[in-house]
Amino acid sequence: MANKTTARRSAEYREGPYWWDGTDFPDPGEAALPAEVDVAVVGAGYTGLGAALELAKLGRSVAVLERHRTVWGASSRNGGMVLTGGKHSIDEILAARDGRELWDVTVAAVEGVHQLVMELNIECGWERSGHLELAHHPRVVAAQRKAAAAYESIGEEAHLLAADELASEIGTRKYYGGLLVNRSGALHPGRFAAGLARAALAAGAIVHEGTDVTAVEREGAGFVVRTGRGSLRAGEVVIATNGYTDGLVPWLYRRILPVGSYIIATEPLPPELTAEISPRRRMFFDSKNFLYYWRLSPDGSRVVFGGRTSFAPTTVARSADYLYAAMTRVHPQLAGVAIDYAWGGNVALTFDRMPHLGRHPDTGVVYAMGYCGTGVALATHFGRLIGGWLAGKNSLPAYAARHWTPVPPPARVPRLLPVAGWWYQAKDRIGA
């Protein structure tokens, strides 16, 4: 989409996550690769670290292999929204095969984040903020009414708000109503990720940064994992790469579509302005396919505003201008405010817009991924489920056996991606 607005950048502006500044990420050191481990985990994000934490606590030897540094990807770049559900509405989820179980898993995931924060004493600004899904078109209100009834049917606290009731929740008149869900929460994703990494290391997991996995091969009852730093044997292999999944396991690569998501963070703002924007400190996102999502920073001083800016490749600078224009349309009172940070990262979309976990029967690898942009709680929870399952502590949900349809090949053709974007933007204009 063309955008002629240029974001006002402060003197302190940088292209990098706001969440990285002041976060004490643990240094796992430079240990040599072990010759053999019980489990090799590829990816040191929420999923991989959640699996490593459970496995190490249960006495299994674990090597986490990370191409970059610990929690370099989406786990330290996201909006910090801890949500139940996923990309489908609650009524759609409940109507699906094993839908109630999947819904209950997402609730357990949110509560699991709360428990981890309390048990591990992670100082990450965790609060039970609730989230507000905002109707961008009048047609969406009817769908939200149906969703509110579904929440009520299972005893989950949620409220449908008419347009004239939104004033006490958010400082804008742009939306036609909203669905308020109370269970959801907010945290500082970088500090939460750092705390999870620190706990996994303390439990005995070893994280090997700067380690690019080049091949996973079956050998006897286990695997040989080949990396740029040498090879190791593993009884099990967990692939936890989500939006950064590559051709290491082609079966997984064909089922994940990485799409960029971008975020800006404003300069510190006057308290009266942030109170006007978000008087109850909710997590906000709208109902579009090309959605916006935003919140106050954990200290309440900034607006952190993100969204899908394009299906086609783009830049952080271009996305910053797009998001600034969007932010000031939603909240005109922010016009002229400068931004201090802009950054981006990959989310992992799936064809069915559902997350997936399980074991691939042909390669034997275990996987958990495909969170479609709602992975803070689910990624952590799925990782812990996988870790506990491999150690014999728990079973996987029946949901893990679901069929997983590949992403259609045309979706990977760069010149066709703008066409998909135009299609979704057209749907957004009619509230579809």
SENUZA-443812 format. One record per atom (N, C-alpha, C, O): residue in one letter; x, y, z. Coordinates in steps of 0.2 Angstrom, whole numbers, plus 2048, in hexadecimal, padded with zeros to 3 digits. Atoms other than C-alpha are relative to their C-alpha. Example, Ala and Ser with C-alpha at 12.3 -4.5 7.8 and 13.67 -1.06 7.14 Angstrom:
// residues 2
A8047FA800A83E7EA827A804806800A809805803S7FC7FA7FFS8447FB824S7FC805803S7FF80B804
***
This chain:
// residues 432
M8047FA800M800800800M804806800M809807804A7FC7FA801A8078117FBA7FF804807A7FA80480AN8007FC7FAN80B81C80AN8048067FFN80A8067FEK7FC7FA801K81082E809K802804807K805809807T7FE7FD7F9T81283281CT8077FE802T8087F8802T7F98027FDT824832823T7FF801807T7FE80680AA8008007F9A82582E835A805805803A80A806800R7FB7FB7FDR82D83B840R8047FC805R8027F8809R7FB8047FCR83D833847R803804805R80580A803S7FD7FC7FBS844839857S8088007FFS80A7FC7FBA7F9800801A85783D859A8037F9803A8087F7801E7FE8067FEE85882C862E7FE7FA7FCE7FF7F47FEY803805804Y850822855Y8057FB7FDY80A7FC7FCR7FC806803R856811850R7FC7FB7FER7F67FA800E804806803E851802846E8027FA804E8077F7803G7FE8057FBG8517F5854G7FA7FF805G7F7804806P8068017FCP8447ED860P801805807P80680580AY8017FC7F9Y83F7F986FY8027FB805Y8057FD80AW8008057FBW83F7E9879W8077FE802W8097FB807W7F98027FFW8527E6877W804805805W808803808D7FD7FB7FCD8577F6880D7FF7FF807D7F97FE80AG8018017F9G85A7F3892G7FF7F9802G7FE7F8808T8018077FFT8577E0891T8067FC801T80B7FD7FDD7FA8047FED8647D5899D7FF7F97FDD7FD7F4801F801807803F8647C688DF8067FC802F80C7FE802P7FB8047FDP86E7B8894P8057FE7FBP8047FD7F5D7FB802805D87F7B388CD8017F9802D8047F7807P8008077FFP87F7A088AP8087FE800P8097F8801G7F9802801G8927A0887G8027FD7F9G7FE7FC7F5E7FE803806E89C79787AE8027F9800E8077F77FEA7FF8077FEA89B78587FA8017FC7F9A7FD7FE7F4A7FF804806A8A1778872A7F97FC7FFA7F67FA804L806804801L89376E86AL8017F9803L8077F6803P7FF8067FDP89075E874P8007FA7FAP7FD7FB7F5A800806805A89374D86BA7F97FD7FFA7F77FB7FAE807803800E881747870E7FC803805E7FE80580BV8057FE7FBV87274D879V7F97FC7FFV7F87F97FAD806804801D86174687CD7FB8047FBD7F88017F7V8047FD804V858754873V8048067FDV80780A801A7FE7FA804A85E761866A7FA8057FEA7F68027FBV8057FB801V853771865V8038057FBV8088087FCV7FD7FB805V85577C855V7FB806801V7F5806800G8037F97FFG85078E85AG7FF801807G7FD7FE80BA8007FE7F9A85279786AA7FB806801A7FD80B804G8057FB7FEG8427A186BG7FB7FD805G7FD7F8809Y8048027FBY83379E876Y7FE7F9800Y7FF7F5805T801807801T82F78D86FT8067FC802T8057F7806G7FA8047FFG84178686FG802801807G8047FB80AL7FE7FF7F9L84478D880L7FB7FD805L7FD7FA80AG8058037FCG834787887G8017F9800G8007F5806A7FE808801A838775881A8067FF804A8067FA808A7FA8017FCA84A777888A7FF800807A8027FC80BL8017FF7F9L84477D899L7FD7F9803L7FF7F7808E8048067FEE83876E89BE8057FA800E8057F6805L7FB806800L845761895L805800805L8077FB808A7FA8007FCA85376789FA7FD7FF808A8017FC80CK8038017F9K8487688AFK7FF7F9801K7FF7F6807L8028077FFL8437568ACL8067FB7FFL8067F57FEG7FA804800G8557508ABG8037FE7F9G8087FA7F8R7FD801806R858750898R8058057FER80580A7FFS7FB7FC803S86775688FS7FE8047FAS7FB8017F6V8037FC806V863764883V8058057FDV808809801A7FC7FB804A86C76E876A7FC8047FCA7F88027F8V8047FB804V86377E86FV8058037FBV80A8067FDL7FB7FD806L86B78385EL7FC8067FDL7F78057FAE8027F9802E868795859E8048037FBE80A8047FCR7FD7FD805R86D79C849R803807802R809809800H7FE7F97FEH86E7AE850H802800808H8067FC80AR7FF8007F9R86D7B2863R7FA7FE803R7F57FE800T8068027FCT8617AC870T7FB8057FFT7FC80B800V8077FC801V84F7B386DV8028067FBV7FF80B7FCW7FE7FB805W8567BD85EW7F98027FCW7F98077FAG805800805G8467BA854G7F9803803G7FA808807A8077FD7FEA8337BD857A7FF800808A7FB80580AS8018007F9S8357B986AS802806803S800808809S7FE7F97FDS83D7CA86DS7FE8067FCS80080B7FDR8027FA805R8357D485FR7F8801800R7F68067FDN807800800N8227D1862N7FD806804N801809807G8047FB7FCG8157DC86AG7FF7FF807G7FD80480BG8018017F8G8157D487BG7F97FE802G7F7800807M8078017FFM8037CF879M7FF7F9802M8007F47FEV8018077FEV7FE7BF883V7F97FE7FFV7F5800804L807801802L7EE7B987BL7FD7F9800L8017F57FET803806802T7E27AB87BT7FE8007F9T7FE8057F5G802801806G7DC7A486BG8058017FAG80B7FF7FCG7FB800805G7E47A785AG7FD8057FAG7FA8097FCK8027FC805K7E17AE849K7F87FF7FEK7F58037FBH807801801H7CF7A6848H7FC803806H7FF80380CS8047FE7FAS7C17AD853S7FF7FA804S7FF7F4802I8018057FCI7BC7A3862I7FB7FB7FEI7FB7F57FFD805805803D7AC79C85AD8037FC7FBD8007F67FAE7FD804805E7B679684BE8047FB803E8047F5801I7FB8057FDI7C378D856I7FB7FB804I7FD7F5803L8048057FCL7B5785861L7FD7FB7FBL7FB7F67FDA803804805A7AD77F851A8047FB7FDA8027F67F9A7FC804803A7BC77784BA8017F9803A7FF7F8809R7FE8067FDR7C276584DR805801806R80A805805D7FC7FF7FAD7CA76485FD800807802D805809805G8007F97FFG7C5776860G800802807G804807809R8007FE7F9R7C1777873R8067FE803R809802807E7F98027FDE7D176E877E8058057FEE809808802L7FB7FA802L7DB77B86CL7FE806804L803809806W8017FA7FCW7D2789875W8027FF807W806804809D7FD8017F9D7D6782886D807800800D80A802805V7F9800800V7E8780881V802807800V807809803T7FE7F9800T7E979387DT7FF803807T802807808V8017FD7F9V7E179788EV8067FD804V808801808A7FA8037FCA7EE78B896A8068047FEA80B805803A7FA7FD802A7FB79488CA801807803A806809806V8007FA7FDV7F77A5893V8017FF807V80580380AE7FF8027F9E7F679E8A5E8077FE801E80A7FF806G7F98027FFG8067968A2G805805800G80A805804V7FB7FA800V80F7A689EV7FF803807V80580580AH8007FD7FAH8087AD8AEH8047FC805H8077FF80AQ7FD8047FBQ80E79E8B8Q8088007FFQ80B801804L7F9800801L81F79F8B0L803807803L808807806V7FE7F97FDV8217B28B4V800800807V80580280AM8008017F9M81C7AE8C6M8067FC803M8097FD807E7FB8057FDE82779F8C9E8078027FEE80B800803L7F97FE802L8367A58C0L802807802L808809801N7FF7F97FDN8347B78C7N8038047FAN8088087FBI7FE7FD806I8367BE8B5I7FD807800I7F7808800E8027F9800E8357D18B6E7FF8037F9E8048057F5C8017FF807C82D7D48A5C7F98047FFC7F68047FAG8067FC801G81E7E08A9G7FA7FC7FFG7F57FF7FCW806804801W8117D28A9W7FA803804W7FB805809E8067FE7FDE8007D88ACE7FA7FD7FCE7FA7FC7F6R806802803R7EE7D28A9R7FC8057FDR7F8808800S8027FA803S7EA7E089DS7F97FF7FCS7F58037FCG806801805G7DC7D8892G8018027F9G8068077F9H7FF7FD806H7DB7DB880H7F98027FDH7F47FF7FEL8067FD803L7CF7E4875L8018007F8L8058037F5E800800807E7CC7DF863E7FB8057FDE7F58057FFL8047FA803L7C57EE859L7FD7FF7FAL8017FD7F5A804801807A7B87ED84BA8028057FCA80080B7FDH7FE7FB805H7BF7F683CH7FB8017FBH7FB8067F7H8057FF805H7AF7F4832H7F97FE804H7F97FA808P8078027FDP79C7F3837P7FF7F9800P7FC7F6805R802807801R79B7E1831R8037FC805R8017F7807V7FC8047FBV7A87DC83EV7FC7FF806V7FD7FA80AV8048007FAV79C7E084CV7FC7FA801V7FC7F7806A804806800A7917D2848A8047FA802A8027F5806A7FC8067FFA79F7C5848A803801807A8037FB80AQ7FE8007F9Q7A57CC859Q7FB7FE804Q7FC7FC80AR8058027FCR7947CA860R7FF7F8800R7FE7F6806K800807800K7957B885BK8057FD804K8047F8808A7FA8027FCA7A67B6863A7FE801807A8007FD80BA8017FF7F9A7A07BE873A7FB7FB803A7FC7F9808A8048057FEA7927B1874A8047FA801A8027F6806A7FC8067FFA79F7A3872A804801806A8057FC809Y7FD7FF7F9Y7A97AA880Y7FC7FF806Y7FE7FB80AE8058017FAE79A7AB88BE7FE7F8800E7FD7F6806S802807800S796799886S8057FB804S8037F6806I7FB8047FCI7A679288EI802804806I807802809G7FF7FD7F9G7A679E89DG806805800G809806805E7FA7FC801E7B47A9896E7FE807800E7F98097FDE8027F97FFE7B37BC89BE8028047FAE8088057F8A7FF7FB806A7B17C788BA7F9804800A7F4802802H8057FB801H7A67D6887H8008037F9H8058057F7L8007FD806L7A07DD877L7FE807802L7FA809805L8017F97FFL7A17F0877L7FE8047FAL8018037F4A8027FC805A7987FC86CA8058057FFA809807803A7FB7FB802A7A180A863A800805805A805808807D8017FB7FBD79A816870D8037FE807D80380280BE7FD8027FAE7A180C87EE8087FF800E80B7FD805L7F9801801L7B380C878L804805803L80A805804A7FD7FA7FDA7B781D87FA8047FF806A809802808S7FD8017FAS7BB816890S8067FB7FFS80A7FA804E7FB805801E7C7809888E8068037FCE80C8007FCI7FB7FE805I7D081287AI7FF8077FDI7F98097FCG8007F9802G7D4824874G7FF8007F8G8048037F5T8017FF807T7CD822862T7F97FF7FFT7F57FC802R807801802R7BC823859R8007FC7F9R7FB7FD7F6K7FF803807K7C281984AK7FC7FA7FFK7FB7F87FAY802807800Y7BA80884FY7F8800801Y7F5804804Y807800800Y7A880284EY7FE7FB806Y7F87FA807G8018047FAG7A97F785EG8067FC802G80B7FD7FFG7FB8047FEG7B47EB867G7FE7FA804G7F97FB808L8018067FCL7B67DA86FL805800806L80B800804L7FB8007FBL7BE7DB880L8017FA804L7FB7F7806V7FF8077FDV7C67CB887V805802806V80A804805N7FC7FF7FAN7CC7CC899N8067FC802N80B7FE805R7FB8057FDR7D77BD89BR8078027FDR80C801800S7FA7FE803S7E57C488FS804804804S802808809G7FB7FC7FCG7F57CC895G8058037FCG8058037F6A7FB7FC803A8047D7891A8067FE804A8067FD80AL7FA8017FDL8167D5894L8068037FCL8048057F6H7FB7FE804H8277DB88EH8037FA7FDH8077F6801P7FE806803P82C7CE882P8077FE800P8097F8801G7F9801800G83E7D0882G8027FE807G8067F9808R7FE8027F9R8407CF895R7FD7F9802R8007F5805F8038077FFF8347C0895F8047FB7FDF8057F5800A7FC805804A83E7B7888A8077FF803A8097FA804A7FA8017FDA84E7BB891A7FF7FC807A8047F8808G8018047FAG8477B48A1G7FF7F97FFG8017F4803L801807802L8417A4898L8077FD7FFL8087F7800A7F9803802A8537A2891A8047FF806A8087FA807R7FC8017FAR85B7A58A2R7FE7FA804R8027F6807A8028057FCA8507988AAA8027F97FDA8047F4800A7FD806804A85478B89CA8077FF801A8097F9802L7F98017FFL86678E89EL8027FD808L8067F9809A7FF8027F9A86578C8B1A7FE7F9802A8007F6806A8038077FFA85B77C8B0A8057FB7FCA8057F57FEG7FB804803G86A7758A5G8007FF7F9G8047FC7F6A800800808A866778893A8068047FEA808809801I7FB7FC803I87477E888I7FE8037FAI7FB8007F6V8027FD806V87178B87BV8078027FCV80B8057FFH7FB7FF805H87D78C86CH7FE8057FBH7FB8047F6E8017FB804E87C79D864E8048007FAE80A7FD7FAG7FC800806G8827A0852G8017FA7FDG8077F87FAT800807802T87F78E84ET7FB7FF7FBT7F57FE7FCD805801806D87778C83DD7FF7F87FFD8047F57FDV801807801V86F77A83BV7FF7FF7F9V7FB8037F6T800801807T87277482AT7FD7FA7FDT7FA7F97F8A803807802A86B76282AA7FE7FD806A8017FD80BV8028047FBV861757835V7FF7F97FDV7FA7F87F8E800807804E863744830E7FF7FB805E8017FB80BR8018067FCR85C734837R8067FC800R8097FA7FBE7FA8057FFE86972883EE7FE7FC806E7FE7FE80BG8028047FBG863719847G7FA802803G7F5804800A8067FE7FCA85771D855A800807801A7FB80A804G8007F97FFG85C72F855G8028047FAG8008037F4F7FF7FC805F86373D84BF807803800F80B802805V7FA7FD800V873745845V7FE8087FEV7FB8087F9V8017F9802V872758845V8068047FEV80B804802R7FA7FD803R87E76183AR800808800R7FB80B7FFT8007F9800T88377383DT8068037FDT80B7FF7FCG7FA7FD802G890780838G805800804G80B801803R7FB8017FAR89977C848R8027F9801R8067F7806G7FF8077FFG899769846G7FA7FD801G7F4800800S806804800S88D75B849S7FF7FD807S8047FD80BL8028037FAL884753858L7FB7FB7FFL7F77FC7FAR806805800R87974485BR7FB802805R7FC80580AA8067FF7FBA868746863A7FB7FB7FFA7FA7F87FAG805805800G85B73A868G7F98037FDG7F67FF7FAE8067FC803E84D747863E8038077FDE808809800V7FF7F9802V84D757859V7F9804800V7F48017FDV8067FC800V84176585CV8018067FBV8078097FCI7FF7FA804I83F77284EI7FB806803I7F5805803A8047FA7FDA839783856A8028067FDA80480B800T7FD7FA803T83D790849T7FA8047FDT7FC80A7FBN8067FC802N82B796845N8018057FAN8028027F4G8007FB806G82C7A683AG8078007FCG8088037F7Y7F9800803Y83F7A2836Y8017F97FEY8077F77FDT7FF807802T83C790830T8028007F9T7FF8047F4D7FE801807D84678C821D8007F97FDD7FC7F67FFG800807803G84A77D816G8037FA804G8047F5801L7FD8057FCL852773824L7FC7FA800L7FE7F47FFV805805800V842768825V7FB8027FAV7F78067FCP8047FD805P83A76B814P7F87FF801P7F48037FFW8078017FFW82976481AW7FE806804W7F8808803L8027FA7FCL828772827L8018067FCL7FC80A7FCY7FF7FA804Y82F77F81BY7FA8017FCY7F78077FBR806800805R82077B80FR7FA802804R7F5804801R8067FF7FDR81477E81DR800807804R7FB809808I7FF7FA7FDI81A78F824I8018067FBI8058057F6L7FF7FA804L8197A081BL802806805L7FE808809P7FD7FA7FCP8247AD824P7FD8077FDP7FE8087F7V8037F9802V81C7BF823V803805805V80380380BG7FD7FB7FBG8247CE82AG7FB804803G7F5806801S8047FB7FCS81C7D8838S804805803S80A804805Y7FC7FA7FEY8227E983DY7FD804806Y7F7804807I8027FC7FAI8217F484DI804806800I80A8077FEI7FC7FA7FFI825806851I7FE801808I7F97FF80AA8017FE7F9A82780D863A801807800A80680A7FET7FF7F9800T82481F866T805802805T8087FE809E7FC7FD7FAE82F82B871E7FC800806E7F57FF806P8048007FAP82A82C883P7FA8067FFP7FC80B7FDL8057FC801L819835884L7FD803807L7FF7FF80CP8037FD7FAP810840891P7FB7FB803P7F77F87FFP8058057FDP80683589EP7F98017FEP7F57FD7FDE8077FF802E7F683E899E7FE7FE7F9E7F97FC7F8L801803807L7F8839887L8007F9800L7FB7F67FCT801807800T7FB82788AT7FA7FE804T7F77F9802A8068017FDA7ED827896A7FA8017FBA7F57FD7FCE8057FF805E7E282E888E8007FA7FBE7FA7F87F9I7FF805805I7E882187CI7FD7F9802I7F97F67FFS8018067FDS7E6812887S7FF800808S8037FF80CP8027FF7F9P7DD816898P8017FA804P8027FA80AR8008077FCR7DD80389DR8057FC7FER8067F6800R7FA803802R7ED7FE895R7FF7F97FDR8027F47FER802806804R7E57F188AR8057FE7FBR8098037F8M7FC802806M7ED7E787CM7FA8017FAM7F57FF7FBF8047FE805F7E57EE86CF8027FC7F9F8087FC7F8F7FF802807F7E37E685BF7FA8017FCF7F48007FFD8067FF804D7D77E984DD7FE7F97FCD8027F47FCS802807803S7CD7DC843S8027FF7F8S7FF7FB7F5K7FE801807K7D57DF832K8057FA7FEK8087F7803N7FB805802N7DF7D2828N807803801N80C800803F7FA7FC7FFF7ED7DF827F7FF804806F7FE80A806L8027FD7FAL7EA7E3839L806804803L80B804801Y7FB7FC7FBY7F27F0845Y7FF7FD807Y7FA7FA809Y8018027F9Y7F67EB857Y805805803Y80A807801W7FC7FB7FCW7FC7F7864W7FE800808W7FA7FD80AR8008007F8R7FE7FA877R804806802R8088097FFL7FB7FC7FDL807805883L8067FB802L8057F5803S7FA8037FDS819800888S7FE7FE807S7FA80180BP8018027F9P81A7F7899P800805805P7FD80580AD8007FA7FCD81F8078A1D7FB8057FFD7FB80A803G8057FB801G81181089AG8028067FCG7FE80B7FCS7FE7FA803S81B81D891S8008017F9S8018067F6R800800807R81A81887FR7FA7FD7FDR7F77F8800V805804804V80E812872V8057FC7FBV8097FE7F8V7FC805804V815802869V7FA7FE7FBV7F57FB7FDF806801805F80B800859F8037FC7FAF8097FD7F7G7FE804805G80D7F284CG7FB7FE7FBG7F58007FCG805802805G8057EA83DG8047FC7FBG80A7FC7FAR7FE803806R8077E082DR8008067FBR7FB8097F9T8007FB804T80D7ED821T8007FE7F8T7FE8027F4S800803807S80F7E2811S8017F9800S8057F7804F7FE807801F8107D080BF8068007FDF80A7FB7FEA7FA800803A81E7D5800A805802804A804806809P7FB7FE7FCP82F7D8806P800808801P7FF80B7FCT8007F87FFT8317EA80DT806801805T80A7FD807T7FB7FE7FBT83D7F3819T7FD803806T7F7805807V8027FD7F9V83C7F982BV7FF8077FFV7FA80A802A8027F9801A83D80B825A7FA8017FDA7F68067FFR8067FF804R82F80A819R7FA7FE805R7F5801805S8058027FBS825800826S7FE805806S7F9806808A8017FB7FBA82880D833A7FC8067FEA7F7808802D8057FA803D82081B828D7F97FD7FFD7F4801801Y807803801Y81180F824Y7FD800807Y7F7802808L8038007F9L80E80C837L7FF806803L7FA807807Y8017F97FDY81181E83CY7F98037FDY7F5806801A8067FD803A803823830A7FA7FC802A7F5800804A8058047FDA7F8815836A7FE802807A7F9803809M8017FF7F9M7FB819848M7FD807801M7F8808805T8037F97FFT7F782C846T7F98007FDT7F58057FER807800802R7E782783CR7FC7FD806R7F6800807V8048037FAV7E181C84BV800805805V7FB806808H7FF7FB7FAH7E7829858H8038077FDH8098087FDP7FD7FA803P7E883A850P804805805P808809803Q7FC7FC7FBQ7EE841861Q8077FF800Q80B802803L7F8801800L7FF83985DL8038037FAL8098027F9A7FD7FD806A80284384DA805805803A804809808G7FA7FC7FEG81384B84FG8047FD805G80A7FF806V7FC8047FBV81983F85CV8067FC7FCV8047FA7F7A7FA803803A82A838858A8007F9802A7FE7F7807I7FF8077FFI82F826857I8077FF802I80C8027FFD7FA8017FED83E81F860D8037F97FDD8097F87FCY7FE807802Y83E80D859Y7FC7FE7FAY7F67FF7FAA804804805A83980384AA8047FA7FEA80A7F97FEW7FD806801W83C7F1847W7FB7FB7FCW7F57FD7FCG804805803G8357E183EG8027F9802G8087F8805G7FE8077FFG8357CE83FG7FB7FC7FCG7F67FF7FAN804805803N82D7BF838N7FB7FD804N7FC7FB80AV8058047FDV81C7B783DV7FF7FA7FBV8017FB7F5A801806804A8187A6837A7F97FF7FFA7F57FD803L807801802L8087A482EL7FF7F97FDL8047F67FAT801807802T80079382AT7FA8017FBT7F68057FCF806800805F7F378F81CF7F9800804F7F5803802D8068007FCD7E678B829D7FF805806D7FB80580AR8007FB7FAR7EB799835R7FF7FD807R7FD80080BM8008037F9M7ED78D843M8087FE801M80C7FD7FDP7F98037FEP7FD78884DP8007F97FFP7FB7F67FFH7FF807800H80477784CH8067FD804H80B801805L7FB8037FDL80E76B856L7FF7F87FFL7FA7F67FEG801807801G812759855G8077FD7FEG80C8007FFR7FA804802R81F74C84ER7FE7FF7F8R7F97FC7F7H801801807H82174B83BH8027F87FFH8077F6801P7FF807801P81F738837P8067FE7FCP8097F97FDD7FB802805D82C738829D807801802D80B7FD803T7FA7FE7FDT83A742830T8027FE807T8077FE809G7FF8027F9G83773E842G801807804G80180680AV7FF7FA7FCV83A750847V7F9802804V7F4801801V8057FE7FDV82F758854V8008087FFV80580B7FEY8017F9801Y82876A851Y7FA803803Y7F6800806A8057FC7FDA81E778858A8018077FDA80680A7FEM7FF7F9804M81B78884DM7F98027FDM7F47FE7FEG8067FD803G80E792843G7FB803804G7F5802803Y8047FC7FBY80879E850Y7FC8057FDY7F8808800C8037FB804C8027AA843C7FF807803C7FA80A803G8007FA7FDG8077B984DG7FD801807G7FD80680AT8038007F9T7FF7B485ET8047FB804T8017F7808G7FD8057FDG80D7AA865G804801806G8077FC809V7FD7FF7FAV8137B1875V7FE7FB805V8037F8808A8028057FBA8097A6880A8007F97FCA8037F4800L800807803L807797873L8067FD7FFL8087F7800A7F9803802A81979686EA8037FD806A8067F8806T7FE8027FAT81E795880T7FD7F9802T8007F5805H8048057FEH811789884H8017F97FCH8027F47FFF7FF806804F81377D875F8077FE801F8087F8801G7F98027FEG82677D879G8007FC806G8037F7806R8008047FAR82377788AR7FC7FA800R7FE7F5803L804807802L81676A884L8057FB7FDL8057F67FFI7FB805804I823763878I8057FE805I8077F8804G7FB8027FCG830763885G7FE7FB805G8017F6806G8028057FBG82675A892G7FE7FA7FDG7FF7F4800W802806804W81F74E885W8067FC7FFW8067F6800L7FA804801L831749880L8037FD806L8067F8805A7FD8037FAA836746892A7FB7FC803A7FC7F9809G8058047FDG82673C895G7FC803806G7F87FF809K8047FD7FAK81E7488A1K7F88017FEK7F4800802N8077FE803N80E74C896N7FF7FD7F9N8047FB7F6S802802807S805747886S7FF8077FDS7FE80C7FFL8027FA804L802753878L7F88007FFL7F57FB7FFP807800801P7F0759875P7FE7FC7F9P8027FC7F5A802803806A7E6750868A8008057FAA8018027F4Y7FF7FB805Y7E776085EY8067FF7FCY8078017F6A7F9801803A7F975B85AA7FF7FC7FAA8047FC7F6A800805805A7F374E84EA7FC8037FAA7FB8007F5R8047FD806R7EA75B842R8048007FAR80A8017FAH7FD7FF806H7ED75B830H8038077FFH80080C801W7FD7FA802W7F976982AW8018017F9W8057FE7F6T8007FE807T7F6770819T8068047FET807809801P7FB7FB802P805777810P7FE8077FDP7F88077FBV8017FA803V80678980BV8007FF7F8V8057FC7F5P800801807P80178A7F8P8068037FDP8088097FFP7FA7FD802P81178D7EEP7FF8077FDP80480A7FEP8007F9803P80B79D7E5P801805806P80380B804A7FF7FB7FAA80B7A57F7A807802801A809806804R7F97FF7FFR81E7A47F6R8038047FAR8098057FAV7FD7FC806V8207AD7E5V800807802V7FA80A803P7FF7F97FDP8267BE7EAP7FB8057FCP7F880A7FER8047FB804R81D7C77DBR7F97FF801R7F58037FFL8078017FFL80C7BF7E0L7FE803807L7F8803808L8027FE7FAL80D7C57F2L7FC806801L7F7807805P8047FA800P8077D67EFP7F87FF7FEP7F4802800V807801802V7F77CF7E6V7FD7FD806V7F77FF808A8038037F9A7F47C57F7A7FE806804A7F9806808G8017FA7FCG7F67D6800G7FA8047FEG7F6806802W8067FC802W7E97DF7F5W7FA7FC801W7F57FF803W8068047FFW7DD7D07F7W7FE801807W7F8803809Y8017FF7F9Y7DE7D280AY7FE807802Y7F9808806Q8027F97FFQ7DD7E5809Q7F98017FEQ7F5805801A807800802A7CD7E37FFA7FB7FD804A7F6800806K8058037FBK7C57D880BK800804806K7FA805809D8007FB7FAD7CA7E4819D7FB8067FFD7F7808803R8047FA802R7C17F2810R7F87FE800R7F4803802I8088027FFI7B07E8810I7FF7FC806I7F97FA807G8028037FAG7B27E1821G8007F8800G7FC7F5804A801807801A7B47CF81BA8067FC804A8067F6804
***
